[in-house]
């Protein structure tokens, strides 16, 4: 452990937060530039958030609709990170590499199902009444 008078090689306080935010924005920029699935899910989010705001439902239901869509984007980020890590280790086909990628893809699928279920249960009756 370093004493307070010794310079710390690791950033602390405000600078650490600033650095962490910079890394987060770099990841976000990379995802938008190179990850098609994330771009598509962000587009869906941009379309469906205003639609949610127009629905005559409770604030909690709006929150569930928006957070369920954000969960899909979050899990897609993790899926992309897992795929990048596996590809970094080796581009050779290996059953464990395939398993890791398939499991991450399965997590995205579950998140999409969860979000879809939220939209069907919350927005479905409203849309059905309008039609």
Backbone as CSV, one residue per row, in Angstrom:
resi,resn,N_x,N_y,N_z,CA_x,CA_y,CA_z,C_x,C_y,C_z
1,UNK,0.854,-1.172,0.000,0.000,0.000,0.000,0.899,1.234,0.000
2,UNK,0.490,2.235,-0.744,1.294,3.455,-0.805,0.834,4.436,0.259
3,UNK,1.763,5.245,0.724,1.396,6.282,1.689,0.785,7.460,0.937
4,UNK,0.048,8.331,1.622,-0.599,9.455,0.954,0.394,10.371,0.234
5,UNK,1.643,10.419,0.668,2.601,11.305,0.018,3.190,10.695,-1.256
6,UNK,3.090,9.362,-1.423,3.610,8.716,-2.618,2.598,8.821,-3.750
7,UNK,3.084,9.056,-4.961,2.135,9.111,-6.076,1.524,7.734,-6.323
8,UNK,0.248,7.724,-6.512,-0.464,6.476,-6.760,-0.539,6.261,-8.260
9,UNK,-0.122,5.087,-8.721,-0.148,4.797,-10.145,-1.584,4.659,-10.640
10,UNK,-2.469,4.315,-9.788,-3.877,4.191,-10.162,-4.564,5.520,-9.921
11,UNK,-5.518,5.833,-10.770,-6.248,7.078,-10.591,-7.230,6.929,-9.440
12,UNK,-7.555,8.038,-8.824,-8.467,8.006,-7.689,-9.460,9.149,-7.802
13,UNK,-10.569,9.001,-7.105,-11.549,10.067,-7.019,-12.138,10.459,-8.355
14,UNK,-12.215,11.776,-8.560,-12.824,12.335,-9.755,-12.143,11.819,-11.019
15,UNK,-10.834,11.749,-11.019,-10.099,11.308,-12.203,-10.434,9.852,-12.548
16,UNK,-10.602,9.015,-11.544,-10.962,7.623,-11.793,-12.333,7.535,-12.438
17,UNK,-13.287,8.313,-11.938,-14.631,8.316,-12.506,-14.589,8.833,-13.941
18,UNK,-13.829,9.898,-14.152,-13.702,10.469,-15.495,-13.099,9.443,-16.466
19,UNK,-12.078,8.739,-16.029,-11.456,7.714,-16.858,-12.431,6.582,-17.158
20,UNK,-13.160,6.143,-16.146,-14.131,5.059,-16.327,-15.221,5.462,-17.314
21,UNK,-15.694,6.686,-17.211,-16.720,7.163,-18.143,-16.163,7.212,-19.561
22,UNK,-14.905,7.616,-19.686,-14.264,7.632,-21.002,-14.223,6.244,-21.620
23,UNK,-13.861,5.235,-20.823,-13.860,3.857,-21.320,-15.270,3.416,-21.718
24,UNK,-16.256,3.818,-20.926,-17.645,3.450,-21.233,-18.088,4.054,-22.557
25,UNK,-17.769,5.326,-22.764,-18.138,5.970,-24.031,-17.384,5.355,-25.203
26,UNK,-16.140,4.968,-24.988,-15.377,4.310,-26.052,-16.050,2.987,-26.433
27,UNK,-16.494,2.227,-25.447,-17.202,0.982,-25.718,-18.505,1.225,-26.451
28,UNK,-19.212,2.269,-26.047,-20.477,2.608,-26.689,-20.243,3.018,-28.143
29,UNK,-19.224,3.847,-28.385,-18.898,4.258,-29.757,-18.518,3.048,-30.613
30,UNK,-17.716,2.153,-30.046,-17.325,0.944,-30.774,-18.561,0.123,-31.129
31,UNK,-19.448,-0.052,-30.169,-20.649,-0.869,-30.396,-21.503,-0.281,-31.509
32,UNK,-21.675,1.021,-31.496,-22.491,1.654,-32.526,-21.830,1.514,-33.895
33,UNK,-20.525,1.612,-33.923,-19.809,1.565,-35.192,-19.727,0.154,-35.774
34,UNK,-19.519,-0.858,-34.925,-19.197,-2.187,-35.428,-20.203,-3.288,-35.114
35,UNK,-21.101,-3.074,-34.196,-22.012,-4.141,-33.768,-23.427,-3.901,-34.298
36,UNK,-23.769,-4.619,-35.361,-25.065,-4.438,-36.019,-26.224,-4.710,-35.068
37,UNK,-26.139,-5.771,-34.294,-27.242,-6.123,-33.385,-27.489,-5.007,-32.372
38,UNK,-26.438,-4.412,-31.862,-26.609,-3.329,-30.894,-27.236,-2.112,-31.571
39,UNK,-26.808,-1.797,-32.785,-27.424,-0.676,-33.517,-28.916,-0.920,-33.710
40,UNK,-29.279,-2.145,-34.095,-30.692,-2.468,-34.312,-31.488,-2.353,-33.015
41,UNK,-30.919,-2.821,-31.928,-31.630,-2.767,-30.653,-31.733,-1.337,-30.136
42,UNK,-30.719,-0.518,-30.377,-30.798,0.895,-29.996,-31.842,1.624,-30.843
43,UNK,-31.956,1.257,-32.116,-32.985,1.837,-32.967,-34.374,1.452,-32.452
44,UNK,-34.551,0.184,-32.102,-35.830,-0.257,-31.533,-36.128,0.516,-30.251
45,UNK,-35.116,0.716,-29.435,-35.281,1.486,-28.192,-35.711,2.916,-28.511
46,UNK,-35.069,3.530,-29.502,-35.397,4.914,-29.876,-36.820,5.043,-30.414
47,UNK,-37.312,4.000,-31.044,-38.683,4.024,-31.577,-39.699,3.709,-30.476
48,UNK,-39.389,2.714,-29.664,-40.385,2.237,-28.701,-40.493,3.088,-27.430
49,UNK,-39.445,3.798,-27.050,-39.552,4.662,-25.859,-40.620,5.743,-26.067
50,UNK,-40.601,6.466,-27.190,-41.683,7.442,-27.388,-43.065,6.796,-27.489
51,UNK,-43.124,5.614,-28.086,-44.410,4.915,-28.143,-44.887,4.591,-26.739
52,UNK,-43.972,4.142,-25.897,-44.335,3.861,-24.505,-44.861,5.116,-23.818
53,UNK,-44.211,6.249,-24.100,-44.636,7.507,-23.469,-46.053,7.898,-23.885
54,UNK,-46.476,7.466,-25.054,-47.817,7.806,-25.537,-48.899,6.891,-24.998
55,UNK,-48.509,5.752,-24.466,-49.489,4.787,-23.968,-50.100,5.257,-22.659
56,UNK,-51.408,5.111,-22.521,-52.053,5.491,-21.258,-51.914,4.388,-20.204
57,UNK,-50.688,4.254,-19.692,-50.421,3.258,-18.647,-49.747,3.976,-17.475
58,UNK,-49.595,3.267,-16.379,-48.999,3.869,-15.187,-47.508,4.134,-15.390
59,UNK,-46.962,4.962,-14.527,-45.522,5.234,-14.585,-44.708,3.953,-14.396
60,UNK,-45.157,3.089,-13.520,-44.450,1.832,-13.286,-44.470,0.971,-14.550
61,UNK,-45.576,0.962,-15.252,-45.650,0.192,-16.495,-44.743,0.795,-17.575
62,UNK,-44.695,2.135,-17.650,-43.739,2.780,-18.571,-42.320,2.336,-18.228
63,UNK,-42.013,2.354,-16.955,-40.681,1.964,-16.505,-40.356,0.527,-16.900
64,UNK,-41.292,-0.379,-16.707,-41.081,-1.777,-17.067,-40.850,-1.911,-18.572
65,UNK,-41.617,-1.198,-19.380,-41.451,-1.264,-20.832,-40.064,-0.780,-21.246
66,UNK,-39.654,0.360,-20.720,-38.354,0.932,-21.100,-37.204,0.098,-20.544
67,UNK,-37.276,-0.286,-19.279,-36.185,-1.072,-18.692,-36.053,-2.440,-19.344
68,UNK,-37.159,-3.031,-19.758,-37.067,-4.334,-20.421,-36.330,-4.204,-21.748
69,UNK,-36.538,-3.098,-22.447,-35.807,-2.886,-23.708,-34.339,-2.576,-23.443
70,UNK,-34.081,-1.809,-22.389,-32.692,-1.505,-22.036,-31.956,-2.775,-21.625
71,UNK,-32.671,-3.712,-21.004,-32.062,-4.993,-20.630,-31.578,-5.743,-21.866
72,UNK,-32.350,-5.691,-22.932,-31.943,-6.352,-24.179,-30.626,-5.757,-24.671
73,UNK,-30.529,-4.431,-24.671,-29.302,-3.771,-25.122,-28.141,-4.138,-24.194
74,UNK,-28.376,-4.131,-22.909,-27.341,-4.482,-21.938,-26.807,-5.891,-22.179
75,UNK,-27.702,-6.845,-22.339,-27.286,-8.234,-22.532,-26.565,-8.379,-23.877
76,UNK,-26.976,-7.606,-24.872,-26.282,-7.647,-26.169,-24.853,-7.117,-26.036
77,UNK,-24.646,-6.095,-25.219,-23.291,-5.604,-24.950,-22.446,-6.716,-24.327
78,UNK,-23.008,-7.426,-23.351,-22.277,-8.514,-22.695,-22.012,-9.637,-23.697
79,UNK,-22.992,-9.951,-24.531,-22.816,-10.964,-25.566,-21.661,-10.576,-26.499
80,UNK,-21.636,-9.348,-26.923,-20.566,-8.894,-27.819,-19.214,-8.951,-27.136
81,UNK,-19.175,-8.610,-25.857,-17.919,-8.680,-25.108,-17.426,-10.120,-25.010
82,UNK,-18.332,-11.048,-24.756,-17.956,-12.465,-24.678,-17.449,-12.950,-26.031
83,UNK,-18.148,-12.576,-27.092,-17.710,-12.994,-28.424,-16.337,-12.430,-28.760
84,UNK,-16.100,-11.161,-28.419,-14.792,-10.555,-28.674,-13.696,-11.250,-27.885
85,UNK,-13.979,-11.579,-26.647,-12.993,-12.253,-25.808,-12.660,-13.637,-26.364
86,UNK,-13.679,-14.385,-26.737,-13.456,-15.715,-27.295,-12.647,-15.613,-28.586
87,UNK,-12.998,-14.654,-29.443,-12.264,-14.477,-30.702,-10.828,-14.028,-30.453
88,UNK,-10.598,-13.268,-29.404,-9.240,-12.818,-29.060,-8.376,-13.993,-28.624
89,UNK,-8.966,-14.907,-27.911,-8.217,-16.068,-27.424,-7.797,-16.950,-28.586
90,UNK,-8.744,-17.220,-29.496,-8.409,-18.051,-30.650,-9.537,-17.985,-31.665
91,UNK,-9.167,-17.959,-32.940,-10.181,-18.016,-33.987,-10.440,-19.454,-34.422
92,UNK,-9.700,-20.390,-33.854,-9.929,-21.805,-34.153,-11.272,-22.246,-33.592
93,UNK,-11.913,-23.160,-34.302,-13.170,-23.717,-33.785,-12.870,-24.618,-32.596
94,UNK,-13.633,-24.424,-31.536,-13.486,-25.259,-30.350,-14.866,-25.371,-29.706
95,UNK,-15.225,-26.536,-29.218,-16.553,-26.711,-28.616,-16.834,-25.736,-27.470
96,UNK,-15.834,-25.445,-26.654,-16.060,-24.523,-25.537,-16.252,-23.086,-26.021
97,UNK,-15.553,-22.711,-27.082,-15.750,-21.379,-27.658,-17.165,-21.254,-28.194
98,UNK,-17.593,-22.272,-28.912,-18.954,-22.273,-29.434,-19.985,-22.249,-28.322
99,UNK,-19.715,-22.996,-27.274,-20.643,-23.034,-26.140,-20.764,-21.662,-25.482
100,UNK,-19.626,-20.988,-25.279,-19.650,-19.660,-24.656,-20.465,-18.691,-25.507
101,UNK,-20.234,-18.715,-26.809,-20.963,-17.817,-27.691,-22.449,-18.173,-27.737
102,UNK,-22.774,-19.452,-27.781,-24.175,-19.876,-27.813,-24.901,-19.511,-26.520
103,UNK,-24.229,-19.678,-25.384,-24.850,-19.315,-24.107,-25.123,-17.814,-24.038
104,UNK,-24.174,-17.017,-24.500,-24.370,-15.566,-24.501,-25.514,-15.187,-25.438
105,UNK,-25.583,-15.834,-26.580,-26.674,-15.584,-27.516,-28.012,-16.011,-26.906
106,UNK,-27.995,-17.106,-26.180,-29.205,-17.545,-25.487,-29.676,-16.528,-24.459
107,UNK,-28.739,-15.883,-23.787,-29.099,-14.839,-22.817,-29.783,-13.670,-23.518
108,UNK,-29.285,-13.306,-24.691,-29.924,-12.230,-25.465,-31.345,-12.652,-25.831
109,UNK,-31.494,-13.882,-26.268,-32.814,-14.380,-26.648,-33.794,-14.317,-25.474
110,UNK,-33.344,-14.704,-24.296,-34.204,-14.643,-23.107,-34.578,-13.199,-22.802
111,UNK,-33.627,-12.270,-22.915,-33.920,-10.857,-22.663,-34.946,-10.331,-23.666
112,UNK,-34.815,-10.733,-24.934,-35.783,-10.321,-25.952,-37.167,-10.890,-25.619
113,UNK,-37.221,-12.146,-25.209,-38.508,-12.740,-24.820,-39.121,-12.006,-23.628
114,UNK,-38.293,-11.665,-22.646,-38.785,-10.930,-21.476,-39.367,-9.579,-21.887
115,UNK,-38.637,-8.863,-22.733,-39.112,-7.562,-23.183,-40.392,-7.711,-24.001
116,UNK,-40.399,-8.681,-24.896,-41.606,-8.915,-25.692,-42.811,-9.243,-24.832
117,UNK,-42.593,-10.056,-23.804,-43.683,-10.405,-22.893,-44.200,-9.164,-22.164
118,UNK,-43.290,-8.306,-21.722,-43.699,-7.060,-21.057,-44.568,-6.214,-21.989
119,UNK,-44.128,-6.094,-23.254,-44.881,-5.289,-24.211,-46.245,-5.909,-24.519
120,UNK,-46.293,-7.221,-24.644,-47.572,-7.875,-24.936,-48.541,-7.696,-23.773
121,UNK,-48.049,-7.881,-22.547,-48.934,-7.820,-21.377,-49.357,-6.384,-21.061
122,UNK,-48.433,-5.430,-21.210,-48.748,-4.044,-20.831,-49.355,-3.260,-21.989
123,UNK,-48.691,-3.280,-23.148,-49.162,-2.473,-24.283,-50.231,-3.192,-25.098
124,UNK,-50.207,-4.510,-25.089,-51.160,-5.276,-25.889,-52.600,-4.902,-25.664
125,UNK,-53.092,-4.908,-24.418,-54.494,-4.550,-24.183,-54.838,-3.131,-24.629
126,UNK,-53.897,-2.199,-24.476,-54.140,-0.813,-24.891,-54.301,-0.755,-26.413
127,UNK,-53.382,-1.393,-27.119,-53.445,-1.406,-28.571,-54.706,-2.137,-29.046
128,UNK,-55.044,-3.227,-28.369,-56.249,-3.994,-28.731,-57.503,-3.132,-28.580
129,UNK,-57.565,-2.306,-27.530,-58.721,-1.411,-27.328,-58.775,-0.368,-28.429
130,UNK,-57.616,0.131,-28.865,-57.584,1.140,-29.933,-58.060,0.565,-31.253
131,UNK,-57.728,-0.713,-31.495,-58.077,-1.356,-32.767,-59.513,-1.821,-32.654
